[in-house]
Amino acid sequence: MQSQIDRQRLEAAALQAAACEKSTGVPAELTVSQWALESGWGAHEPGNNCFGIKAYPGCYGVQCLRTCEIVNGITRFVNREFATFASLADCFSKHATLISEGTSYEHAWQEYKASGDVLALIQCIAPIYSTAPNYAALLTDILAMPEVTSAIATARK
């Protein structure tokens, strides 16, 4: 992440993440790191979907996209139906709701609420959210970047 455009995207994502954190409790650190990884720092947000959220009943719209999945160590490219959103704010809101209210993440969310440990939350969510075996490490690396921590701190003010 080097360019002014990348920094502007990061700042905008941090603002959205901080707003969702206020309403749901989902930590901006998780949201921003997932946004960065899933969207290539905001460069790839088809249908305003910056988190790779799969299509769900009642979603704004549906798009078929090619995605990479790793199953039993084998990488394959498959077509999947992903949700579209009217805006990026809607996508951030849905992401926060999935983490804080989704049954798939219930155990991880309850653990986080008890401990407040963002890194443990990342470790718990990673194998559910992604098929990439190094997903948690990638998120943690992003979260350790000074520009990310600074953008989140500024957004929380």
Secondary structure, DSSP 8 states (H G I E B T S, - for coil): --SHHHHHHHHHHHHHHHHHHHHH---HHHHHHHHHHHHTTTT--GGG-SS--B--TT-SEEEEEEEEEEETTEEEEEEEEEEE-SSHHHHHHHHHHHHHH-GGGHHHHHHHHHH--HHHHHHHHHHHH-S-TTHHHHHHHHHT-HHHHHHHHHHT-
